[in-house]
C-alpha cells in the first residue's frame, strides 16, 4: 500500500544518518589505533574542550614545533579540528 511505502521510506531516511555516523566513527577509530609517536601523544592529550598550542606542547612535554607538526597530521586525518586562536580539540 502507499502508506507503508511512505512510512518505510521515512524509516530509511531516519536510519541513514545514524548508519553514516557509525561508519565515519568506525573509520576514525581505526585511524586512531594506527597513530604512533608524537601524533599519538598529542591526540591522547586532547579532549573535546579546546586547548591552545602552547598548553598542548606543555602537556605533552614537547617543543611547540613538534606539537604543531603532530596537530597538522591529526587535522589532515580528520581526527581533530583547529579553532581560531591556535586552539585545537578532538573531532570525534
C-alpha atoms as one frame of an Amber mdcrd trajectory, in Angstrom:
protein
   0.000   0.000   0.000   1.029   3.590  -0.498   1.065   4.323   3.248   3.519
   1.524   4.022   5.878   2.656   1.251   5.893   6.200   2.620   6.443   5.106
   6.196   9.098   2.638   5.059  10.820   5.461   3.186  10.629   7.678   6.290
  12.230   4.867   8.310  15.148   4.633   5.859  15.612   8.402   5.913  15.780
   8.448   9.707  18.195   5.492   9.934  20.562   6.641   7.175  22.266   9.460
   9.178  22.816   7.105  12.117  24.409   4.444   9.905  26.549   7.079   8.179
  27.752   8.468  11.520  28.623   4.937  12.691  30.677   4.266   9.551  32.521
   7.575   9.935  33.128   6.899  13.652  34.429   3.375  12.934  36.749   4.729
  10.244  38.096   7.374  12.649  38.582   4.791  15.398  40.708   2.655  13.078
  42.828   5.725  12.221  43.251   6.495  15.938  44.519   2.943  16.565  47.195
   3.437  13.889  48.629   6.606  15.467  52.234   6.465  16.631  54.858   8.790
  18.074  54.080  12.429  18.717  50.731  12.241  16.882  49.542   9.605  19.360
  50.823  11.572  22.360  49.163  14.788  21.193  45.872  13.082  20.310  45.692
  11.472  23.747  46.322  14.861  25.380  43.377  16.470  23.582  39.716  16.372
  24.562  36.523  17.990  23.336  37.490  21.175  25.180  39.719  23.471  23.087
  43.380  23.744  24.107  45.888  26.343  22.909  49.004  25.067  21.129  51.246
  26.222  23.991  49.147  24.289  26.511  49.218  21.198  24.296  53.007  21.373
  23.947  53.415  21.846  27.707  51.009  18.984  28.488  52.855  16.683  26.056
  56.294  17.861  27.220  57.427  18.679  23.686  58.547  21.696  21.705  55.660
  23.662  20.164  57.036  22.987  16.657  56.775  19.197  17.217  53.293  19.559
  18.689  52.238  21.702  15.734  53.550  19.114  13.286  51.593  16.373  15.064
  48.484  18.567  15.131  48.788  19.144  11.391  48.931  15.385  10.792  45.918
  14.812  13.044  43.979  17.563  11.303  44.697  16.029   7.882  43.398  12.709
   9.212  40.186  14.437  10.289  40.712  13.468  13.916  40.995  16.983  15.324
  39.741  20.429  14.481  41.504  23.783  14.758  39.611  26.745  16.145  40.580
  30.423  15.934  43.491  31.424  18.148  45.519  28.233  17.551  43.181  26.179
  19.725  42.552  22.511  18.980  40.069  19.836  20.009  39.134  16.265  19.126
  36.809  15.966  16.174  35.498  12.505  17.089
